[in-house]
Amino acid sequence: MLIGENPASQVYVRNKVSSCEEVGFRSSLVRRPESVTQSELLAIVESLNADPDVDGFIVQLPLPEHIDEDAVNLAIDPRKDVDGFTPSTSAA
């Protein structure tokens, strides 16, 4: 998931998508404008958590200043936390 237009984040995410394609992983890029609200972003995270076709996902950091990064990271189901930012995955 990519929020906003941060140039470095755009390059990083583009490389992640390309790497997935190279190894045969299916990937999708969810983009939202910097103006997305925290509740909208959390709703997207919850929908990805609940989607049985999604094995894992990331929310690319940094997020816009009006978004609480910790709240977003804590909302990610640890079983789908590709970046390892949830407490149970970062302690492993």
Backbone hydrogen bonds, N-H to C=O, Kabsch-Sander energy under -0.5 kcal/mol:
donor,donor_aa,acceptor,acceptor_aa,energy
2,L,30,V,-3.0
4,G,2,L,-0.5
4,G,32,R,-2.7
10,Q,6,N,-2.4
11,V,7,P,-2.0
12,Y,8,A,-2.5
13,V,9,S,-2.8
14,R,10,Q,-2.4
15,N,11,V,-2.3
16,K,12,Y,-1.9
17,V,13,V,-2.7
18,S,14,R,-2.2
19,S,15,N,-2.5
20,C,16,K,-2.3
21,E,17,V,-2.1
22,E,18,S,-2.2
23,V,19,S,-1.6
24,G,20,C,-0.6
24,G,21,E,-0.8
25,F,20,C,-2.7
30,V,28,S,-0.6
31,R,29,L,-0.7
32,R,2,L,-2.2
36,V,33,P,-2.1
41,L,37,T,-2.4
42,L,38,Q,-2.9
43,A,39,S,-1.8
44,I,40,E,-1.8
45,V,41,L,-2.3
46,E,42,L,-2.5
47,S,43,A,-2.0
48,L,44,I,-2.3
49,N,45,V,-2.6
50,A,46,E,-2.0
51,D,47,S,-0.9
54,V,51,D,-1.7
55,D,53,D,-0.7
57,F,80,K,-2.7
60,Q,1,M,-2.7
60,Q,58,I,-0.6
67,I,64,P,-2.1
69,E,67,I,-1.0
72,V,68,D,-2.1
73,N,69,E,-2.9
74,L,70,D,-2.7
75,A,71,A,-1.0
75,A,72,V,-0.5
76,I,72,V,-0.6
76,I,73,N,-1.0
80,K,77,D,-2.7
81,D,78,P,-0.8
82,V,57,F,-1.6
82,V,80,K,-1.3
89,T,86,T,-0.9
90,S,86,T,-2.7
91,A,87,P,-1.4
